Amino acid sequence: MAKRGGYPGGGMPGNMSNLMKQAQRMQRQMEESQKELETAEYTSAAGGGAVTATVSGKKELTAIKIDPDAVDPEDVEMLEDMIMAAVNEALKQAEEASSQAMSKLTGGLGGLGGMPF
């Protein structure tokens, strides 16, 4: 009676077992990294420090500080621009940190995770 498919001995070959262990380890590392990123804060200033914005790793605005001297009722547009610049820069920092963390985890895999497909 012929065996159908599979590997001799019925178990996974050593390479497949190691690959599964690596994938599980990488998944745990990614989860830990994601938790760290979500609790991190990124702060940026605009207008020489007149406006400071802080965002979380979840990319949510958590704080904004405006120097009272930056509030000019005659030039609200300038204040709006400074707020946007500070928030956008803080969000950019959060995104860059996230990208760096993920590339550290996946950097050694190359292409599509070293998979043959």
Phi, psi and omega in degrees: 000126183275142175284147177262120174048203177075186181243152178306135179088352175078355181262174176287146174293157183307317181299317182294320178297315178296320179298318179295319178297318179297318180296319179294319179296317180295322179297318178297317180297320179295319178296316178296316180297318179298319178298317179297316180297320182293331181270349180287157176234146181232127184238140178219153179237156176221163179063039179066027179095004180294329179230130177235132179237141177235132177237155177272171175295344175277003179064041175246138177292121182251338179202148173217132180237135180234124176294128181306331179292341181278349182271104178241108182303339179277346183220061179297326181301321179297316179297317178300317179297318179295320179297313179299318181297315181294315180295314181297321179292319178296320177296321178297319178298317179297317180295318179296320178296320179295315180297318180295319180296318180290322181289333174296321181285323186258356185305321182278357183275328181066142175049239182261051176074020179073009180279146183284006181246000000 
